[in-house]
Structure formats: structure tokens, C-alpha cells
Amino acid sequence: MSISTLESPQISAESSQSEMRRVITWKDAFWITAGASPWILFSIGAMADTLGTASILVWAISSVIGFVQLFLYAELAGVFPNKTGGGSVYASVAWIKYSKFFAPINMGAYWFGTSTSLTVLASLCGSYIISAFLQGTSFAAFSVTLLDLSSVLPGIVFQLNATIITGILVLLFVFALQHTGILRAAKIQHIIALFALIPLVLIAIVPLFNGTINYANFKPFELKGGVNWFSKEGLTLLAGGLFIAGWSTYGAEQAVSFVSEFKDPHRDNIRAIVSTGLIAFVCYVVLPFTFLGVLGLKALTQPDFVAGYTQQAVAELATTTFGSKAAEVVTIVLILALLLSVGTLLAVSSRTLYQGSVDGVFPKFLSRLNGHRAPVAGMWADIVVNGVLMLLGAPLFVLAAGAVSYLLSISMDLVAVKLLRSQYPTSERHFRAPDFLVNYVGPALALFNLGLILFGANTFAPNALFYGLGVLVIVVLLFVYRHYIVDKGEWPERAKKDLSIQ
């Protein structure tokens, strides 16, 4: 295989029934990806427990990095207005020139990091639903062990309980909402976002002005246990904190996953990603500050909050800010926030699977769309994979392994922007990032993120690096089967056009 030196990628015809339909604007994409903002709620406790009061600084630094990266993603997506599925799909066009195996690594890492977040968020949503509506019932107490592998693989036990069943039902519910197409899904996400994000934004911002922030809660401002910032232990803690923060703060890049469905990619692309990034930036910076300032470090490091169960802490914050009646609606707000996030992740992840299948990277059946042009096969694949992962009952392990994959794909994407500048120098771009971002900041941030993986991954979960890379081996094996056995070593015709393959 060789890659031609054409100066611009060829764009496939968009009239085929197997392709996406251009029906949304940047506003629709904003509501679809609005679910990226509430993710931070479920990591604040773990970060505070790991880093202490210094956690708010780590959130702020990671938020700035995530926002800067958005402009590189805007250019990346703008080169390929006919493709869908996120930055790794577009970046693979650059990396495939050096080795065809870079494509499954890039796309597979992005898919796993995005999709497996569904495991954590759907499980949490299930637990909140049971807490709010089914507490004390026989269903809530249901639990059965399916397979205990702990003697061989420590901590691995397949079990089925009420939370897992409800979490799977949440995935099926969101699937039903998105089954009817991207435009209707955007309208539903819009409604959910209004009832979820507005209360959360108010909870974050109002304490800044009503005097409920206790600035003594920030003292002493230090790493947990007074560890020296620049010691080996201190730098490892910081790397671990920035590693797990990236899972949340980088998430606004998912707004470019729908570029092939924009009515006007020229305008919608940059507007979607910047608007999503701005609201996410506010949440990522202000929420950790408010939680620590109002509740204090002791409340943030309670076991339930550290494990991601934020109901009690959010209720306490809402009560302090708005009075006792505010706590009554907190659980509903959190359920809606989780539904919003699950909707975002399922929409993005399924499109990554769809485009990867079209490009000859993922199994062939994943390129199937339904009559509404929704990637129905990709959505089913996400539900099955995450259903199995939920049976493991180890959300922190899944989160850490997924973060390894996600940051790896981010690193490859940031370098790909510079590569595409040289490979397709005259190709039209809907947005062109400043040269210093492309040539210097992007590659530097790629190395920075790789460093976080190497030095920070195992801080949150032992062997997270090993498991995250192990998943990529499985993805590469699936690619080998698809490319060499199913496709006989040839790329699909549409991939040849998009990738300029001769």
C-alpha cells in the first residue's frame, strides 16, 4: 500500500443511503455534546482524595490545556467535512501514511476511551434511579454472582445486581432516543440539558457571590500530606491528577464528531466546539473551587464521594446555597446530568465505530445505518461492550484503563494536525489554527499527555497502563481480521477516496 502525494483528500459523494445526512447546526451539536460538562462531578472526590487542596489547581491547569486543544481539533475536523466520529478518525488519515496499523491504534484508543465512560456513568445513573425511586424494594436488594475469577484475576468478579440492570436499561433508553436520528436526538438533549446544566451552573456560581465560600478551606494549599511539589512523589501525584482530569476537561473536543452532519461545516464546526468548550471550561474550573470552598476537604474525601457517588455532597452544597428545599431536587438533577452525558458518549462513540468500519478499520457490520441514518450497529456494539464491563463491577478500573486509551488518541491527534499541514498544504480548511499552535504547542502537548500516561496512569488504579494498552492489542487484532481476512488486504473504495490511497 502507498499513499499518494495528492494535495487534498477526495470527498465522497454524500447521496448514498449509507452516509450521514446534513441536518444539524452548531447549536444542535452544542446540545448533543453538552453532556461533557457534568463529567467533572464524578471525579472531584477522587481528585481531592489523591491531591488534597491542590486538586483545584490541577483542574484549572487541565481545563486550560483542554480549551487550547479545541482549536487544533477545529482545524483537524475542517479538513474532512465528509467524515464523522471524532478527532481520531480525521487524524488517522495523517498517521496511516507511516503505517496502516496506526489507524486502528488511533481510532481504537479513542473509541475505547470514549465508550467505556458509558460503563461508569450509566452505572451511576442506575444507582441514583434506585436510590430515588426503588429504595427498599426487593429489586433494589437483588444481587447474584455470575462468575468469580478473583483467584486468577484479583478483583474480577462478574455479578448482576439492581444497579447494573438499571444501568443497562439506561443505555437502552438512550439508544431508543437516538435511534430516530441526530436531529431529534439533539432536541431531546436540549431539553435534558436545560433541566440539568442550569441548576449545576447556578450551584457552581452563586456561592461565589453570596458569601458561602469559606477561604479557610483552601489552607494549607498543598499536595496531600504536605508532599513537596517538586519531589518525585509530588510530581507523580500531579501527573496522576492531570491524567484523570484530562478524561473530563478534554471532552469538549467531541463537538467535532458530527462534522459530516452539519448543514454548514464552514460555520458550524468552530462555533460548535468553542461554545461547548466555554461552558465546559466554566464547569471544570468553578465547580471544584466551589465544592472545596463551601464543603471543605473532609467532605470531599468521604468514601462515597471519592467513589463517584456525589448525591450527598451536591445536596449539601445546594442546601448551603439555596436552602433545604433545594436538596429535594438534587437526585433528579444528577440523573438528568448523567442521562445527558450518556447521550453524548453514545452518539460520539457509535459514530467512531461507524466511520472506522467505513474506512476498513473496524468490523464491517458496524457501518450499518438505519432509515434515520443513525449508526444503529455501532450503538448496539457500545451497549453490549459496556453491559459486559458493568458486570465486572469495577468502574474505577474501567475509567483508568479508558483514560489511558483516550489520552493516547489525544496525543496522536495533536501531532496529526501538523502532519496534515505538510501532507495537504493547499487543502481547504474550515478553520485554520494559529501556526504556533500547530507547529509547537500541539506537539508539546502531545508529549505532555504521553508523559501523563507513563507517570500518572497507575496512580489512580494499579495496572491501568497495562490494561489500557492491552485493549489496543485486541483492537489491532480485530483490524488484522478485517483488513487481511475479510478485505484481503485491500482498503474499501470509500476509504481509498478519503485517504488518497492508491
Buried (B, 14 or more C-beta within 10 A) or exposed (E): BEBEEEEEBEEBEEEEEEBBBBBBBBBBBBBBBBBBBBBBBBBBBBBBBBBBBBBBBBBBBBBBBBBBBBBBBBBBBBBBBBBBBBBBBBBBBBBBBEEBBBBBBBBBBBBBBBBBBBBBBBBBBBBBBBBBEBEEEEEBEEEEEEEEEEEEEEEBBBBBBBBBBBBBBBBEBBBEBBBBBBBBBBEBBBEBBBBBBEBBBBBBBBBEEEEBBBEEBBEEEBBBEEBEEEEEEBBBBBBBBBBBBBBBBBBBBBBBBBBBBBEEBEBBBBBBBBBBBBBBBBBBBBBBBBBBBBBBBEBBBBEEBBBBBBBBBBBBBBBBBBEEEBBEBBBBBBBBBBBBBBBBBBBBBBBBBBBBBBBBBBBBEBBBBEEBBBBBBBBBBBBEBBBEBBBBBBBBBBBBBBBBBBBBBBBBBBBBBBBBBEBBEEBEBBBBBEEEBBBEBBBEBBEBBBBBBEBBBBBBBBBBBEBBBEBBEEBBEBBEEBBEEEBEEBBBEBBBBBBBBE
